[in-house]
């Protein structure tokens, strides 16, 4: 049971993190959390927790800043498919190519398969005769989880 992990929810039921069973029991002893869902059995006076909810709301500012972090893996997580053909997202393509001053921003980058990225090369989608299936925009934090 020591290798089991417990999901911790904020007081507003937003998922925060996973903690070890030992940490979860300490949270119950300190009365900073309550059991929302339990597994069969008991751990001393407590039911074996699967999900805990914090008693007080914890402000998590990092959740809001994180969506501003534009990385290639975040672009692929946002789009989940090639923005040109709908195939497997293997790389990231800059709509305005880097060779023309395009930067890696949420609005200028889309996920693409290798074939479409190579076909587009250092041109804009209109110059390459390709249409975007998605409109690139900054995602909400929940999309990136």
C-alpha positions as CSV (number, residue, x, y, z in Angstrom):
1,X,0.0,0.0,0.0
2,X,3.0,2.3,0.4
3,X,3.5,2.6,-3.4
4,X,-0.2,3.7,-3.9
5,X,-0.8,7.3,-4.8
6,X,-3.8,9.5,-3.8
7,X,-5.3,12.3,-5.9
8,X,-5.6,15.6,-4.0
9,X,-8.3,18.0,-5.0
10,X,-8.5,21.7,-4.1
11,X,-11.5,22.8,-2.0
12,X,-13.2,23.7,-5.3
13,X,-12.7,20.1,-6.6
14,X,-9.9,21.1,-9.1
15,X,-7.2,18.4,-9.3
16,X,-3.9,19.6,-7.7
17,X,-1.5,16.7,-7.5
18,X,-0.9,13.1,-6.6
19,X,0.7,12.3,-3.2
20,X,1.9,9.1,-1.6
21,X,-0.3,7.2,0.8
22,X,1.9,8.2,3.7
23,X,1.5,11.9,2.8
24,X,-2.3,11.5,2.4
25,X,-2.6,9.9,5.9
26,X,-0.6,12.8,7.3
27,X,-3.0,15.3,5.7
28,X,-5.9,13.5,7.3
29,X,-4.3,13.5,10.7
30,X,-3.6,17.2,10.4
31,X,-7.2,17.6,9.3
32,X,-6.3,19.7,6.2
33,X,-8.1,17.3,3.9
34,X,-11.1,15.0,3.9
35,X,-11.7,11.7,2.1
36,X,-13.8,12.1,-1.1
37,X,-13.4,8.6,-2.4
38,X,-12.0,5.6,-0.5
39,X,-10.8,2.1,-1.4
40,X,-11.8,-1.0,0.5
41,X,-10.2,-1.4,3.9
42,X,-9.0,0.9,6.6
43,X,-5.7,2.5,7.5
44,X,-5.9,2.8,11.3
45,X,-8.9,5.0,12.1
46,X,-9.1,6.2,8.4
47,X,-10.6,4.6,5.3
48,X,-7.9,4.0,2.6
49,X,-8.1,7.1,0.6
50,X,-8.2,7.2,-3.2
51,X,-9.2,10.9,-3.5
52,X,-8.7,13.7,-0.9
53,X,-10.2,17.2,-1.0
54,X,-8.5,20.0,0.8
55,X,-10.6,21.7,3.5
56,X,-9.4,25.2,2.6
57,X,-9.0,26.6,-1.0
58,X,-5.3,26.9,-2.1
59,X,-4.5,29.6,-4.6
60,X,-2.4,28.1,-7.4
61,X,-1.1,30.9,-9.4
62,X,1.3,28.6,-11.3
63,X,-1.7,27.1,-13.1
64,X,-2.5,30.4,-14.8
65,X,1.1,31.2,-15.7
66,X,1.7,27.8,-17.2
67,X,-0.6,28.3,-20.2
68,X,1.7,31.2,-21.3
69,X,4.6,28.8,-21.7
70,X,4.7,28.1,-25.5
71,X,6.8,25.1,-26.2
72,X,6.8,22.6,-29.1
73,X,5.4,19.9,-26.9
74,X,2.7,22.2,-25.7
75,X,1.8,23.1,-29.3
76,X,1.5,19.3,-30.1
77,X,-0.6,18.7,-27.0
78,X,-2.9,21.6,-28.0
79,X,-3.5,20.5,-31.6
80,X,-3.2,16.7,-31.3
81,X,-3.1,16.3,-35.1
82,X,-1.5,17.8,-38.2
83,X,-3.0,21.2,-38.8
84,X,-2.9,20.6,-42.6
85,X,-4.0,17.0,-43.2
86,X,-5.2,15.8,-39.8
87,X,-2.5,13.1,-39.6
88,X,-0.2,12.3,-36.7
89,X,1.4,15.5,-35.1
90,X,5.1,14.8,-35.3
91,X,6.6,18.3,-35.4
92,X,5.7,21.9,-35.2
93,X,5.3,24.3,-38.1
94,X,5.6,28.1,-38.0
95,X,2.8,29.7,-40.0
96,X,5.0,32.7,-40.7
97,X,8.4,30.9,-41.2
98,X,11.2,31.7,-38.8
99,X,13.3,32.6,-41.8
100,X,10.8,35.5,-42.3
101,X,10.8,36.6,-38.7
102,X,8.1,34.3,-37.4
103,X,8.4,33.4,-33.7
104,X,7.3,30.4,-31.7
105,X,4.0,31.8,-30.3
106,X,0.6,30.3,-29.7
107,X,-0.8,32.1,-32.7
108,X,2.1,31.4,-35.1
109,X,2.7,27.7,-34.5
110,X,0.7,24.6,-35.3
111,X,1.4,20.8,-35.0
112,X,2.2,19.2,-38.4
113,X,3.2,15.8,-39.8
114,X,6.7,15.6,-41.3
115,X,5.3,15.4,-44.9
116,X,3.2,18.6,-44.6
117,X,5.9,20.5,-42.8
118,X,8.4,19.6,-45.5
119,X,5.9,20.4,-48.3
120,X,5.2,23.9,-46.8
121,X,8.9,24.6,-46.2
122,X,9.7,28.3,-45.7
123,X,6.5,29.6,-47.2
124,X,3.2,30.7,-45.7
125,X,0.3,28.3,-46.0
126,X,-1.3,30.4,-48.7
127,X,1.9,30.5,-50.8
128,X,2.2,26.7,-50.4
129,X,-1.5,26.2,-51.4
130,X,-2.3,24.6,-48.0
131,X,-5.2,25.4,-45.7
132,X,-5.2,25.2,-42.0
133,X,-7.7,22.9,-40.4
134,X,-7.3,24.6,-37.0
135,X,-7.2,28.3,-35.9
136,X,-4.1,28.6,-33.6
137,X,-4.8,30.3,-30.3
138,X,-3.5,30.3,-26.8
139,X,-5.1,27.4,-25.0
140,X,-6.6,27.2,-21.5
141,X,-4.5,25.5,-18.8
142,X,-6.9,22.5,-18.7
143,X,-6.2,21.6,-22.3
144,X,-2.5,21.2,-21.6
145,X,-2.9,18.9,-18.7
